[in-house]
Amino acid sequence: MKNRFLRTTAVAALATVTALASVLTTACAPGGRGPDDPVCPNGRIAFGIEPYEAPDKLEPAYQVIAEDLSETLDCGVEVQIVEDYSAEVLAMRNGSLNLGQFGPLGYVFADRIAQAEPIVSFGDAEGNLSTYTAGIWVQKDSPVRTIDDLRGRQLALGGVGSTSGDALPRMAVSEAGLTEDDLTMDYTGGHPEALLSLKNGAVDAAQINSQTLASATAEGTFNPDDFRQIWTSDPIPNDPITIPGDANPELKENLREALTSLSPETITEVAAFLDVDPPGPLVPVTKDDYRSLFHLADELGMTPEDVE
């Protein structure tokens, strides 16, 4: 199986970015401000989010953040649930986004392609950067006990290029001494889809990260007692919210201050999707907090060319 990290053509991705205009959600829209305004460039802040959960769940949760952020900045904040990682990376590179939340590995390529700069992430109740884990699960009565037992079997992955849904499970398979010819690894399109494929008995094993596990368990759509986890990753730093690296330095600082001033109550619903419960305020982060993900991309041979 070839490494297919985000093989979305530039034309298709740019079409997706253009199509976003029809689905924008705007908190408010004061105008009359130029592109260099240090608080409200061009009269609004465009905030992109990758679809790590169903868009109809993410949009209202992020709208709560947008409304409070808009009030703090006195600037319209547009929530854009993009089609995939690739579309968000290209949107930031092309200047269509002022803020973008990426998965940890998606941020690596946003850095390398769009010079995205992390400014905040999701903090726990103690004010520390929160983390989550990748995992591989099987049915409770499955004979599979270790990754080595997956030889000749099917493993459901999430979306191509996902940190916990693709890269880390594939790394675990490799470190267990299996090659990609020793088992079948299929991309299901996302975390919920991978979980569903295991629940429905369509595969022998599936990647299920701690965030998806928490959401599905809370919704009553997945009972962990009926399944068994055979592998878990080291902690992964949670999603960074980024800004273009060439943005006005004053804008960067204003957005960082506005985001970190949001109350935990404002971000509670989004934080729950990310398995941060209870949440604290958003916390400042830098590239150094994600160095391990840069190493992971290099170990798997992922390059920016895989995105374009």
C-alpha positions as CSV (number, residue, x, y, z in Angstrom):
1,M,0.0,0.0,0.0
2,K,1.6,3.2,-1.1
3,N,1.8,6.2,1.3
4,R,-1.1,8.3,0.1
5,F,-1.0,11.2,2.6
6,L,-3.5,13.7,1.4
7,R,-3.3,13.0,-2.3
8,T,-5.8,15.7,-3.2
9,T,-5.1,17.6,-6.4
10,A,-4.5,21.3,-6.2
11,V,-7.4,21.9,-8.5
12,A,-9.9,19.8,-6.5
13,A,-8.7,21.3,-3.2
14,L,-8.9,24.8,-4.5
15,A,-12.4,24.1,-5.7
16,T,-13.3,23.0,-2.2
17,V,-11.9,26.2,-0.8
18,T,-14.0,28.2,-3.2
19,A,-17.1,26.2,-2.4
20,L,-16.7,27.1,1.3
21,A,-18.1,30.5,0.6
22,S,-21.6,29.0,0.3
23,V,-21.4,27.3,3.7
24,L,-19.8,30.0,5.9
25,T,-21.2,30.7,9.3
26,T,-20.7,34.3,10.3
27,A,-20.9,35.6,13.9
28,C,-21.0,39.2,12.8
29,A,-19.4,41.2,10.0
30,P,-18.2,44.7,10.7
31,G,-16.6,46.1,7.6
32,G,-14.4,48.9,6.5
33,R,-11.1,47.4,7.7
34,G,-8.1,46.8,5.4
35,P,-6.0,43.7,5.0
36,D,-3.3,45.0,7.4
37,D,-5.7,45.7,10.2
38,P,-4.1,44.2,13.4
39,V,-7.4,42.9,14.8
40,C,-9.9,42.4,11.9
41,P,-8.2,42.1,8.5
42,N,-10.6,42.8,5.7
43,G,-13.4,43.0,8.2
44,R,-13.5,39.3,9.3
45,I,-11.5,36.4,10.7
46,A,-11.8,33.2,8.7
47,F,-11.4,30.2,11.0
48,G,-10.9,26.8,9.3
49,I,-11.4,23.4,11.1
50,E,-10.7,20.0,9.6
51,P,-13.6,17.6,9.8
52,Y,-12.4,15.3,12.6
53,E,-16.1,14.8,13.6
54,A,-19.3,15.1,11.5
55,P,-19.6,18.7,10.3
56,D,-23.1,19.0,11.6
57,K,-21.8,18.4,15.1
58,L,-18.7,20.6,14.8
59,E,-20.3,23.7,13.3
60,P,-22.6,24.6,16.2
61,A,-19.8,23.8,18.7
62,Y,-17.3,26.1,17.0
63,Q,-20.0,28.7,16.4
64,V,-20.0,29.2,20.2
65,I,-16.3,30.0,20.1
66,A,-16.8,32.2,17.1
67,E,-19.4,34.3,18.7
68,D,-17.4,34.9,21.9
69,L,-14.2,35.6,19.9
70,S,-16.1,38.0,17.6
71,E,-17.3,39.9,20.6
72,T,-13.8,40.1,22.1
73,L,-12.2,41.3,18.9
74,D,-15.2,43.3,17.6
75,C,-14.7,41.5,14.4
76,G,-16.8,38.9,12.4
77,V,-15.5,35.3,12.8
78,E,-16.4,32.9,10.0
79,V,-16.4,29.2,10.9
80,Q,-15.3,27.0,7.9
81,I,-15.5,23.2,8.3
82,V,-13.2,22.3,5.4
83,E,-13.5,19.1,3.3
84,D,-10.2,17.6,4.5
85,Y,-6.6,18.4,5.7
86,S,-5.4,19.2,2.2
87,A,-8.1,21.8,1.5
88,E,-7.3,23.5,4.8
89,V,-3.6,23.6,4.1
90,L,-4.1,25.1,0.7
91,A,-6.6,27.6,2.1
92,M,-4.1,28.8,4.6
93,R,-1.3,29.0,2.0
94,N,-3.6,30.9,-0.4
95,G,-4.5,33.5,2.3
96,S,-8.1,32.3,2.7
97,L,-7.8,31.5,6.4
98,N,-6.7,33.7,9.3
99,L,-6.9,30.8,11.8
100,G,-6.8,27.1,11.2
101,Q,-7.1,24.2,13.6
102,F,-5.2,21.1,12.4
103,G,-4.6,17.7,13.7
104,P,-1.1,17.4,15.0
105,L,0.3,15.7,11.9
106,G,-1.7,17.9,9.6
107,Y,0.0,20.9,11.3
108,V,3.4,19.5,10.3
109,F,2.5,19.9,6.6
110,A,0.7,23.1,7.2
111,D,4.0,24.3,8.6
112,R,6.0,23.0,5.7
113,I,3.6,24.2,3.0
114,A,1.8,27.2,4.4
115,Q,4.2,28.3,7.2
116,A,1.4,27.8,9.7
117,E,2.4,28.9,13.2
118,P,0.7,27.4,16.2
119,I,-0.5,29.9,18.8
120,V,-2.9,28.0,21.1
121,S,-4.2,24.6,21.9
122,F,-6.6,23.0,24.3
123,G,-5.7,23.0,28.0
124,D,-6.8,20.8,30.7
125,A,-8.3,21.9,34.0
126,E,-4.8,22.5,35.4
127,G,-3.8,24.7,32.5
128,N,-1.5,22.1,30.8
129,L,-1.5,21.2,27.2
130,S,-3.9,18.3,26.8
131,T,-3.1,15.1,25.0
132,Y,-4.9,12.1,23.5
133,T,-3.8,8.6,22.3
134,A,-4.2,6.5,19.3
135,G,-5.4,2.9,19.7
136,I,-6.2,-0.3,17.9
137,W,-9.2,-2.2,19.0
138,V,-10.8,-5.7,18.3
139,Q,-14.0,-7.5,19.2
140,K,-13.9,-8.8,22.8
141,D,-13.9,-12.4,21.7
142,S,-11.4,-11.9,18.9
143,P,-8.3,-14.3,18.9
144,V,-6.2,-11.2,18.1
145,R,-4.2,-10.3,21.2
146,T,-1.3,-8.4,19.7
147,I,-0.5,-6.4,16.6
148,D,1.5,-9.5,15.4
149,D,-1.8,-11.4,15.4
150,L,-3.1,-9.1,12.7
151,R,-1.1,-10.9,10.1
152,G,-3.5,-12.0,7.3
153,R,-6.3,-9.9,8.8
154,Q,-8.0,-6.5,8.1
155,L,-7.2,-3.3,10.0
156,A,-9.5,-0.3,9.4
157,L,-7.7,3.1,9.4
158,G,-9.3,6.5,9.5
159,G,-8.5,9.3,7.1
160,V,-5.3,9.4,5.0
161,G,-2.7,11.4,6.8
162,S,-4.4,11.4,10.2
163,T,-2.1,11.3,13.2
164,S,-4.0,8.7,15.2
165,G,-6.0,7.3,12.4
166,D,-3.2,6.6,9.9
167,A,0.4,7.4,10.8
168,L,0.7,6.1,14.3
169,P,-1.2,2.8,13.7
170,R,1.0,2.2,10.6
171,M,4.1,2.9,12.6
172,A,2.9,0.4,15.2
173,V,2.4,-2.2,12.6
174,S,5.9,-1.6,11.2
175,E,7.5,-1.6,14.7
176,A,5.8,-5.0,15.3
177,G,7.8,-6.4,12.4
178,L,4.9,-6.6,9.9
179,T,5.0,-5.2,6.4
180,E,2.1,-3.7,4.5
181,D,1.8,-7.0,2.6
182,D,1.3,-9.0,5.8
183,L,-2.2,-7.5,6.4
184,T,-4.9,-5.5,4.8
185,M,-5.1,-1.8,5.9
186,D,-8.1,0.0,4.5
187,Y,-8.9,3.7,4.8
188,T,-12.5,4.2,5.9
189,G,-12.5,8.0,5.6
190,G,-12.5,9.1,9.2
191,H,-12.4,8.1,12.9
192,P,-16.2,7.5,13.3
193,E,-16.2,5.3,10.1
194,A,-13.3,3.2,11.4
195,L,-15.1,2.6,14.7
196,L,-18.3,1.7,12.9
197,S,-16.6,-0.8,10.7
198,L,-15.4,-2.7,13.8
199,K,-18.7,-2.4,15.5
200,N,-20.4,-3.8,12.4
201,G,-18.0,-6.7,12.1
202,A,-16.7,-5.6,8.7
203,V,-13.0,-5.8,9.9
204,D,-10.9,-7.7,12.4
205,A,-9.5,-4.5,14.0
206,A,-9.8,-0.8,13.8
207,Q,-8.0,2.3,14.9
208,I,-10.0,4.1,17.6
209,N,-8.4,7.1,19.3
210,S,-9.3,8.2,22.8
211,Q,-11.2,11.2,21.5
212,T,-13.5,9.1,19.3
213,L,-13.8,6.6,22.0
214,A,-15.0,9.2,24.5
215,S,-17.5,10.8,22.1
216,A,-19.0,7.5,21.0
217,T,-19.2,6.2,24.5
218,A,-20.9,9.3,25.7
219,E,-23.4,9.2,22.8
220,G,-24.2,5.5,23.6
221,T,-23.1,4.4,20.2
222,F,-20.2,2.3,21.4
223,N,-19.8,0.1,24.4
224,P,-16.1,-0.5,25.2
225,D,-17.0,-3.6,27.3
226,D,-17.8,-5.4,24.1
227,F,-14.4,-4.7,22.6
228,R,-10.7,-4.9,23.6
229,Q,-7.8,-2.6,23.0
230,I,-4.6,-4.3,21.9
231,W,-2.4,-1.3,21.4
232,T,-2.2,2.3,22.5
233,S,0.2,5.1,21.6
234,D,2.2,7.5,23.7
235,P,0.3,10.7,24.5
236,I,-0.1,13.0,21.5
237,P,-0.3,16.8,22.0
238,N,-3.8,18.0,21.1
239,D,-4.7,20.0,18.0
240,P,-3.0,23.4,17.5
241,I,-4.9,26.4,16.3
242,T,-2.6,28.2,13.9
243,I,-2.1,31.4,12.1
244,P,-0.2,32.1,8.8
245,G,3.4,32.7,9.7
246,D,3.6,35.9,7.6
247,A,0.6,37.4,9.4
248,N,1.0,40.8,11.0
249,P,2.8,40.2,14.3
250,E,0.4,42.4,16.1
251,L,-2.5,40.4,14.7
252,K,-0.8,37.2,16.0
253,E,-0.6,38.6,19.5
254,N,-4.1,39.9,19.4
255,L,-5.6,36.6,18.3
256,R,-3.5,34.7,20.9
257,E,-4.7,37.0,23.7
258,A,-8.3,36.8,22.5
259,L,-8.2,33.0,22.3
260,T,-6.6,32.4,25.6
261,S,-9.1,34.8,27.2
262,L,-12.1,32.6,26.2
263,S,-13.8,30.9,29.2
264,P,-13.6,27.1,29.6
265,E,-17.4,27.2,29.3
266,T,-17.1,28.6,25.8
267,I,-14.9,25.8,24.6
268,T,-16.6,23.0,26.5
269,E,-18.4,21.4,23.6
270,V,-15.4,21.5,21.3
271,A,-13.1,20.2,24.1
272,A,-15.4,17.3,24.6
273,F,-14.8,16.2,21.0
274,L,-11.1,16.3,21.8
275,D,-11.5,14.3,25.0
276,V,-10.6,17.2,27.2
277,D,-13.1,17.0,30.1
278,P,-13.1,19.2,32.1
279,P,-11.3,21.8,29.9
280,G,-9.3,24.7,31.1
281,P,-8.7,27.8,28.9
282,L,-6.9,27.5,25.6
283,V,-3.1,27.6,26.3
284,P,-0.2,29.1,24.3
285,V,1.8,26.7,22.2
286,T,4.8,26.8,19.9
287,K,6.3,24.6,17.3
288,D,8.5,22.9,19.9
289,D,5.4,21.3,21.5
290,Y,4.9,19.3,18.2
291,R,8.5,18.3,17.5
292,S,7.6,14.6,17.9
293,L,5.1,14.8,15.1
294,F,7.8,16.3,12.7
295,H,10.0,13.3,13.6
296,L,7.0,10.9,13.0
297,A,6.4,12.4,9.5
298,D,10.1,12.0,8.7
299,E,10.2,8.4,10.0
300,L,7.3,7.5,7.7
301,G,8.8,9.3,4.8
302,M,6.0,11.8,4.5
303,T,6.8,14.9,2.5
304,P,5.0,18.1,1.5
305,E,4.9,16.7,-2.0
306,D,2.5,14.0,-0.7
307,V,0.0,16.8,-0.1
308,E,0.1,18.6,-3.5
